[in-house]
Amino acid sequence: MIIILKKTSREAIKALEPYAELLRCYRDASKGECFYECSVQHCIEGLEFAVRNGWYDYNAFNVKEYEHYEKVENGDLNWIIPGRFLAFMGPVDKVPGE
């Protein structure tokens, strides 16, 4: 709705209200206790912010590059803010392949 229909995050969240009880917060798959909540609302607001600031462009998104770098053997990394803030997977006890 935000990317294609150019709706605001408020409009998108409003459309999801009937399903609010079914939506759960994101939980990182890494070991240990989770110290944060990341709701669907947070994600929708973040997407709107990224589109507004030019950090995400649907037409310019390189799917092959994304799929390459999402693999553990290629770093399992994602650009959060293109060219400025890079996120890696959580810490692990052993490097893959060792």
N, CA, C and O atoms as a GROMACS GRO file, in nm:
protein
  392
    1MET      N    1   0.081  -0.120   0.000
    1MET     CA    2   0.000   0.000   0.000
    1MET      C    3   0.086   0.126   0.000
    1MET      O    4   0.052   0.225  -0.065
    2ILE      N    5   0.195   0.122   0.072
    2ILE     CA    6   0.285   0.238   0.079
    2ILE      C    7   0.363   0.253  -0.051
    2ILE      O    8   0.375   0.363  -0.105
    3ILE      N    9   0.416   0.143  -0.101
    3ILE     CA   10   0.502   0.147  -0.218
    3ILE      C   11   0.423   0.168  -0.348
    3ILE      O   12   0.455   0.257  -0.426
    4ILE      N   13   0.322   0.090  -0.369
    4ILE     CA   14   0.249   0.093  -0.495
    4ILE      C   15   0.133   0.193  -0.493
    4ILE      O   16   0.116   0.270  -0.587
    5LEU      N   17   0.055   0.192  -0.387
    5LEU     CA   18  -0.064   0.278  -0.380
    5LEU      C   19  -0.035   0.416  -0.322
    5LEU      O   20  -0.122   0.503  -0.320
    6LYS      N   21   0.090   0.436  -0.274
    6LYS     CA   22   0.132   0.566  -0.219
    6LYS      C   23   0.049   0.608  -0.098
    6LYS      O   24   0.022   0.726  -0.077
    7LYS      N   25   0.009   0.508  -0.017
    7LYS     CA   26  -0.065   0.536   0.106
    7LYS      C   27   0.033   0.572   0.217
    7LYS      O   28   0.151   0.540   0.209
    8THR      N   29  -0.016   0.638   0.319
    8THR     CA   30   0.067   0.669   0.436
    8THR      C   31   0.069   0.548   0.528
    8THR      O   32  -0.011   0.456   0.513
    9SER      N   33   0.161   0.548   0.623
    9SER     CA   34   0.166   0.437   0.719
    9SER      C   35   0.036   0.433   0.801
    9SER      O   36  -0.013   0.325   0.833
   10ARG      N   37  -0.018   0.548   0.833
   10ARG     CA   38  -0.146   0.550   0.908
   10ARG      C   39  -0.257   0.482   0.829
   10ARG      O   40  -0.335   0.405   0.886
   11GLU      N   41  -0.264   0.509   0.699
   11GLU     CA   42  -0.367   0.446   0.616
   11GLU      C   43  -0.346   0.295   0.608
   11GLU      O   44  -0.442   0.218   0.613
   12ALA      N   45  -0.221   0.254   0.595
   12ALA     CA   46  -0.191   0.110   0.587
   12ALA      C   47  -0.224   0.040   0.718
   12ALA      O   48  -0.283  -0.068   0.718
   13ILE      N   49  -0.187   0.101   0.830
   13ILE     CA   50  -0.214   0.042   0.961
   13ILE      C   51  -0.364   0.034   0.985
   13ILE      O   52  -0.414  -0.066   1.038
   14LYS      N   53  -0.437   0.138   0.946
   14LYS     CA   54  -0.584   0.141   0.961
   14LYS      C   55  -0.646   0.024   0.885
   14LYS      O   56  -0.738  -0.040   0.936
   15ALA      N   57  -0.597  -0.005   0.766
   15ALA     CA   58  -0.650  -0.115   0.686
   15ALA      C   59  -0.626  -0.251   0.752
   15ALA      O   60  -0.700  -0.346   0.727
   16LEU      N   61  -0.523  -0.260   0.836
   16LEU     CA   62  -0.490  -0.387   0.904
   16LEU      C   63  -0.560  -0.403   1.039
   16LEU      O   64  -0.548  -0.508   1.102
   17GLU      N   65  -0.631  -0.301   1.085
   17GLU     CA   66  -0.695  -0.307   1.217
   17GLU      C   67  -0.781  -0.431   1.239
   17GLU      O   68  -0.776  -0.488   1.349
   18PRO      N   69  -0.859  -0.478   1.140
   18PRO     CA   70  -0.939  -0.599   1.163
   18PRO      C   71  -0.855  -0.723   1.196
   18PRO      O   72  -0.907  -0.820   1.251
   19TYR      N   73  -0.728  -0.719   1.163
   19TYR     CA   74  -0.640  -0.834   1.183
   19TYR      C   75  -0.542  -0.814   1.299
   19TYR      O   76  -0.454  -0.897   1.320
   20ALA      N   77  -0.556  -0.706   1.372
   20ALA     CA   78  -0.461  -0.667   1.476
   20ALA      C   79  -0.432  -0.779   1.576
   20ALA      O   80  -0.317  -0.796   1.618
   21GLU      N   81  -0.532  -0.854   1.615
   21GLU     CA   82  -0.513  -0.961   1.714
   21GLU      C   83  -0.429  -1.076   1.658
   21GLU      O   84  -0.370  -1.152   1.735
   22LEU      N   85  -0.423  -1.090   1.528
   22LEU     CA   86  -0.348  -1.198   1.464
   22LEU      C   87  -0.201  -1.162   1.442
   22LEU      O   88  -0.118  -1.251   1.421
   23LEU      N   89  -0.169  -1.034   1.447
   23LEU     CA   90  -0.034  -0.989   1.416
   23LEU      C   91   0.055  -0.994   1.540
   23LEU      O   92   0.019  -0.940   1.644
   24ARG      N   93   0.167  -1.057   1.528
   24ARG     CA   94   0.262  -1.072   1.639
   24ARG      C   95   0.387  -0.991   1.612
   24ARG      O   96   0.420  -0.960   1.497
   25CYS      N   97   0.456  -0.956   1.718
   25CYS     CA   98   0.582  -0.884   1.705
   25CYS      C   99   0.689  -0.977   1.647
   25CYS      O  100   0.686  -1.098   1.668
   26TYR      N  101   0.782  -0.917   1.575
   26TYR     CA  102   0.896  -0.990   1.521
   26TYR      C  103   0.982  -1.041   1.636
   26TYR      O  104   1.002  -0.970   1.734
   27ARG      N  105   1.031  -1.162   1.624
   27ARG     CA  106   1.120  -1.219   1.723
   27ARG      C  107   1.243  -1.271   1.652
   27ARG      O  108   1.233  -1.361   1.569
   28ASP      N  109   1.359  -1.215   1.683
   28ASP     CA  110   1.484  -1.259   1.622
   28ASP      C  111   1.503  -1.408   1.649
   28ASP      O  112   1.469  -1.458   1.756
   29ALA      N  113   1.557  -1.478   1.550
   29ALA     CA  114   1.575  -1.622   1.561
   29ALA      C  115   1.701  -1.660   1.640
   29ALA      O  116   1.724  -1.778   1.664
   30SER      N  117   1.782  -1.561   1.679
   30SER     CA  118   1.904  -1.594   1.752
   30SER      C  119   1.871  -1.640   1.894
   30SER      O  120   1.761  -1.620   1.944
   31LYS      N  121   1.970  -1.704   1.957
   31LYS     CA  122   1.952  -1.758   2.091
   31LYS      C  123   1.938  -1.646   2.193
   31LYS      O  124   1.981  -1.533   2.169
   32GLY      N  125   1.879  -1.678   2.305
   32GLY     CA  126   1.872  -1.584   2.416
   32GLY      C  127   1.743  -1.506   2.421
   32GLY      O  128   1.655  -1.519   2.335
   33GLU      N  129   1.734  -1.423   2.524
   33GLU     CA  130   1.615  -1.342   2.547
   33GLU      C  131   1.608  -1.225   2.449
   33GLU      O  132   1.710  -1.166   2.415
   34CYS      N  133   1.489  -1.195   2.405
   34CYS     CA  134   1.468  -1.082   2.314
   34CYS      C  135   1.442  -0.957   2.400
   34CYS      O  136   1.354  -0.958   2.486
   35PHE      N  137   1.518  -0.852   2.376
   35PHE     CA  138   1.508  -0.732   2.458
   35PHE      C  139   1.435  -0.617   2.388
   35PHE      O  140   1.446  -0.503   2.432
   36TYR      N  141   1.362  -0.646   2.283
   36TYR     CA  142   1.291  -0.542   2.209
   36TYR      C  143   1.166  -0.600   2.145
   36TYR      O  144   1.153  -0.722   2.133
   37GLU      N  145   1.077  -0.512   2.105
   37GLU     CA  146   0.961  -0.553   2.028
   37GLU      C  147   0.964  -0.478   1.896
   37GLU      O  148   0.991  -0.358   1.893
   38CYS      N  149   0.938  -0.548   1.791
   38CYS     CA  150   0.932  -0.487   1.658
   38CYS      C  151   0.798  -0.529   1.599
   38CYS      O  152   0.784  -0.640   1.548
   39SER      N  153   0.700  -0.440   1.605
   39SER     CA  154   0.565  -0.472   1.561
   39SER      C  155   0.548  -0.448   1.412
   39SER      O  156   0.634  -0.390   1.346
   40VAL      N  157   0.435  -0.495   1.359
   40VAL     CA  158   0.402  -0.470   1.220
   40VAL      C  159   0.392  -0.319   1.198
   40VAL      O  160   0.434  -0.268   1.094
   41GLN      N  161   0.337  -0.248   1.294
   41GLN     CA  162   0.328  -0.102   1.285
   41GLN      C  163   0.467  -0.039   1.272
   41GLN      O  164   0.487   0.050   1.191
   42HIS      N  165   0.562  -0.085   1.353
   42HIS     CA  166   0.700  -0.035   1.342
   42HIS      C  167   0.754  -0.056   1.200
   42HIS      O  168   0.815   0.034   1.143
   43CYS      N  169   0.731  -0.175   1.144
   43CYS     CA  170   0.781  -0.207   1.010
   43CYS      C  171   0.716  -0.119   0.903
   43CYS      O  172   0.784  -0.070   0.813
   44ILE      N  173   0.586  -0.100   0.913
   44ILE     CA  174   0.514  -0.016   0.816
   44ILE      C  175   0.564   0.128   0.825
   44ILE      O  176   0.587   0.192   0.722
   45GLU      N  177   0.579   0.179   0.947
   45GLU     CA  178   0.630   0.316   0.963
   45GLU      C  179   0.773   0.328   0.912
   45GLU      O  180   0.810   0.429   0.852
   46GLY      N  181   0.854   0.225   0.935
   46GLY     CA  182   0.992   0.225   0.887
   46GLY      C  183   0.998   0.223   0.735
   46GLY      O  184   1.082   0.291   0.675
   47LEU      N  185   0.911   0.145   0.672
   47LEU     CA  186   0.905   0.140   0.526
   47LEU      C  187   0.867   0.276   0.469
   47LEU      O  188   0.927   0.323   0.373
   48GLU      N  189   0.767   0.338   0.528
   48GLU     CA  190   0.727   0.471   0.483
   48GLU      C  191   0.843   0.570   0.494
   48GLU      O  192   0.867   0.650   0.404
   49PHE      N  193   0.914   0.564   0.605
   49PHE     CA  194   1.030   0.653   0.628
   49PHE      C  195   1.138   0.628   0.523
   49PHE      O  196   1.196   0.722   0.469
   50ALA      N  197   1.166   0.500   0.496
   50ALA     CA  198   1.269   0.464   0.398
   50ALA      C  199   1.232   0.512   0.258
   50ALA      O  200   1.317   0.563   0.185
   51VAL      N  201   1.107   0.495   0.219
   51VAL     CA  202   1.062   0.540   0.087
   51VAL      C  203   1.072   0.692   0.078
   51VAL      O  204   1.122   0.746  -0.020
   52ARG      N  205   1.024   0.759   0.180
   52ARG     CA  206   1.025   0.906   0.182
   52ARG      C  207   1.167   0.963   0.173
   52ARG      O  208   1.188   1.068   0.111
   53ASN      N  209   1.263   0.895   0.233
   53ASN     CA  210   1.402   0.943   0.234
   53ASN      C  211   1.487   0.887   0.120
   53ASN      O  212   1.607   0.912   0.113
   54GLY      N  213   1.424   0.812   0.031
   54GLY     CA  214   1.495   0.758  -0.085
   54GLY      C  215   1.586   0.641  -0.054
   54GLY      O  216   1.674   0.608  -0.133
   55TRP      N  217   1.566   0.577   0.061
   55TRP     CA  218   1.649   0.462   0.098
   55TRP      C  219   1.599   0.334   0.034
   55TRP      O  220   1.673   0.236   0.023
   56TYR      N  221   1.473   0.334  -0.006
   56TYR     CA  222   1.416   0.218  -0.076
   56TYR      C  223   1.341   0.269  -0.199
   56TYR      O  224   1.256   0.357  -0.190
   57ASP      N  225   1.376   0.212  -0.312
   57ASP     CA  226   1.310   0.244  -0.438
   57ASP      C  227   1.271   0.113  -0.503
   57ASP      O  228   1.357   0.036  -0.547
   58TYR      N  229   1.144   0.087  -0.508
   58TYR     CA  230   1.092  -0.038  -0.563
   58TYR      C  231   1.147  -0.068  -0.702
   58TYR      O  232   1.185  -0.181  -0.731
   59ASN      N  233   1.152   0.033  -0.786
   59ASN     CA  234   1.197   0.014  -0.925
   59ASN      C  235   1.347  -0.008  -0.938
   59ASN      O  236   1.393  -0.063  -1.038
   60ALA      N  237   1.424   0.035  -0.838
   60ALA     CA  238   1.570   0.022  -0.846
   60ALA      C  239   1.624  -0.093  -0.759
   60ALA      O  240   1.743  -0.121  -0.761
   61PHE      N  241   1.536  -0.158  -0.683
   61PHE     CA  242   1.580  -0.264  -0.592
   61PHE      C  243   1.639  -0.381  -0.670
   61PHE      O  244   1.576  -0.433  -0.762
   62ASN      N  245   1.760  -0.422  -0.632
   62ASN     CA  246   1.831  -0.528  -0.702
   62ASN      C  247   1.810  -0.660  -0.626
   62ASN      O  248   1.878  -0.688  -0.528
   63VAL      N  249   1.715  -0.739  -0.673
   63VAL     CA  250   1.680  -0.864  -0.607
   63VAL      C  251   1.796  -0.962  -0.606
   63VAL      O  252   1.821  -1.027  -0.505
   64LYS      N  253   1.868  -0.974  -0.718
   64LYS     CA  254   1.981  -1.069  -0.725
   64LYS      C  255   2.090  -1.032  -0.623
   64LYS      O  256   2.144  -1.120  -0.557
   65GLU      N  257   2.120  -0.904  -0.611
   65GLU     CA  258   2.221  -0.861  -0.513
   65GLU      C  259   2.173  -0.890  -0.371
   65GLU      O  260   2.250  -0.937  -0.288
   66TYR      N  261   2.045  -0.861  -0.344
   66TYR     CA  262   1.990  -0.889  -0.211
   66TYR      C  263   2.000  -1.039  -0.179
   66TYR      O  264   2.046  -1.076  -0.071
   67GLU      N  265   1.959  -1.123  -0.271
   67GLU     CA  266   1.962  -1.267  -0.249
   67GLU      C  267   2.105  -1.318  -0.231
   67GLU      O  268   2.128  -1.412  -0.155
   68HIS      N  269   2.201  -1.258  -0.300
   68HIS     CA  270   2.341  -1.297  -0.285
   68HIS      C  271   2.390  -1.269  -0.143
   68HIS      O  272   2.445  -1.357  -0.078
   69TYR      N  273   2.371  -1.147  -0.097
   69TYR     CA  274   2.425  -1.107   0.032
   69TYR      C  275   2.344  -1.156   0.153
   69TYR      O  276   2.393  -1.149   0.266
   70GLU      N  277   2.223  -1.205   0.131
   70GLU     CA  278   2.145  -1.258   0.243
   70GLU      C  279   2.194  -1.397   0.285
   70GLU      O  280   2.161  -1.444   0.394
   71LYS      N  281   2.272  -1.462   0.199
   71LYS     CA  282   2.324  -1.595   0.230
   71LYS      C  283   2.437  -1.585   0.332
   71LYS      O  284   2.520  -1.494   0.326
   72VAL      N  285   2.439  -1.678   0.425
   72VAL     CA  286   2.541  -1.680   0.530
   72VAL      C  287   2.681  -1.681   0.471
   72VAL      O  288   2.769  -1.610   0.520
   73GLU      N  289   2.702  -1.758   0.365
   73GLU     CA  290   2.836  -1.768   0.306
   73GLU      C  291   2.880  -1.638   0.238
   73GLU      O  292   2.997  -1.622   0.204
   74ASN      N  293   2.788  -1.546   0.217
   74ASN     CA  294   2.821  -1.418   0.155
   74ASN      C  295   2.809  -1.302   0.255
   74ASN      O  296   2.806  -1.185   0.216
   75GLY      N  297   2.801  -1.336   0.382
   75GLY     CA  298   2.800  -1.234   0.487
   75GLY      C  299   2.670  -1.216   0.560
   75GLY      O  300   2.670  -1.158   0.669
   76ASP      N  301   2.558  -1.263   0.505
   76ASP     CA  302   2.426  -1.245   0.564
   76ASP      C  303   2.410  -1.101   0.611
   76ASP      O  304   2.388  -1.074   0.730
   77LEU      N  305   2.420  -1.009   0.517
   77LEU     CA  306   2.415  -0.867   0.550
   77LEU      C  307   2.311  -0.794   0.466
   77LEU      O  308   2.273  -0.838   0.358
   78ASN      N  309   2.267  -0.681   0.519
   78ASN     CA  310   2.169  -0.597   0.451
   78ASN      C  311   2.200  -0.451   0.476
   78ASN      O  312   2.237  -0.412   0.587
   79TRP      N  313   2.187  -0.371   0.372
   79TRP     CA  314   2.199  -0.226   0.388
   79TRP      C  315   2.070  -0.174   0.449
   79TRP      O  316   1.962  -0.195   0.394
   80ILE      N  317   2.080  -0.108   0.562
   80ILE     CA  318   1.965  -0.045   0.626
   80ILE      C  319   1.948   0.095   0.568
   80ILE      O  320   1.838   0.134   0.528
   81ILE      N  321   2.057   0.170   0.564
   81ILE     CA  322   2.062   0.298   0.496
   81ILE      C  323   2.170   0.282   0.390
   81ILE      O  324   2.288   0.273   0.423
   82PRO      N  325   2.131   0.279   0.262
   82PRO     CA  326   2.227   0.250   0.156
   82PRO      C  327   2.355   0.335   0.164
   82PRO      O  328   2.350   0.458   0.167
   83GLY      N  329   2.468   0.263   0.166
   83GLY     CA  330   2.598   0.330   0.169
   83GLY      C  331   2.638   0.388   0.304
   83GLY      O  332   2.745   0.447   0.316
   84ARG      N  333   2.552   0.372   0.406
   84ARG     CA  334   2.582   0.434   0.535
   84ARG      C  335   2.571   0.340   0.655
   84ARG      O  336   2.654   0.347   0.746
   85PHE      N  337   2.470   0.251   0.657
   85PHE     CA  338   2.446   0.166   0.773
   85PHE      C  339   2.418   0.025   0.727
   85PHE      O  340   2.317  -0.003   0.662
   86LEU      N  341   2.511  -0.065   0.762
   86LEU     CA  342   2.506  -0.204   0.718
   86LEU      C  343   2.477  -0.294   0.838
   86LEU      O  344   2.542  -0.281   0.942
   87ALA      N  345   2.381  -0.384   0.824
   87ALA     CA  346   2.346  -0.476   0.932
   87ALA      C  347   2.392  -0.617   0.897
   87ALA      O  348   2.373  -0.663   0.784
   88PHE      N  349   2.453  -0.684   0.994
   88PHE     CA  350   2.497  -0.822   0.979
   88PHE      C  351   2.409  -0.912   1.063
   88PHE      O  352   2.336  -0.866   1.151
   89MET      N  353   2.416  -1.042   1.036
   89MET     CA  354   2.343  -1.138   1.119
   89MET      C  355   2.395  -1.133   1.262
   89MET      O  356   2.500  -1.075   1.288
   90GLY      N  357   2.323  -1.193   1.354
   90GLY     CA  358   2.364  -1.194   1.493
   90GLY      C  359   2.491  -1.277   1.514
   90GLY      O  360   2.530  -1.354   1.426
   91PRO      N  361   2.554  -1.260   1.628
   91PRO     CA  362   2.678  -1.336   1.655
   91PRO      C  363   2.650  -1.486   1.661
   91PRO      O  364   2.542  -1.530   1.701
   92VAL      N  365   2.752  -1.562   1.621
   92VAL     CA  366   2.741  -1.708   1.626
   92VAL      C  367   2.864  -1.764   1.696
   92VAL      O  368   2.968  -1.699   1.705
   93ASP      N  369   2.849  -1.887   1.746
   93ASP     CA  370   2.959  -1.953   1.816
   93ASP      C  371   3.068  -2.001   1.720
   93ASP      O  372   3.184  -2.011   1.759
   94LYS      N  373   3.030  -2.030   1.595
   94LYS     CA  374   3.122  -2.089   1.501
   94LYS      C  375   3.099  -2.029   1.362
   94LYS      O  376   2.985  -2.009   1.321
   95VAL      N  377   3.204  -2.002   1.292
   95VAL     CA  378   3.196  -1.951   1.156
   95VAL      C  379   3.151  -2.064   1.065
   95VAL      O  380   3.205  -2.174   1.073
   96PRO      N  381   3.051  -2.040   0.975
   96PRO     CA  382   3.006  -2.147   0.884
   96PRO      C  383   3.123  -2.203   0.804
   96PRO      O  384   3.209  -2.129   0.756
   97GLY      N  385   3.125  -2.336   0.791
   97GLY     CA  386   3.229  -2.404   0.714
   97GLY      C  387   3.350  -2.446   0.797
   97GLY      O  388   3.436  -2.517   0.746
   98GLU      N  389   3.357  -2.406   0.923
   98GLU     CA  390   3.471  -2.446   1.007
   98GLU      C  391   3.450  -2.580   1.068
   98GLU      O  392   3.536  -2.630   1.141
   0.00000   0.00000   0.00000
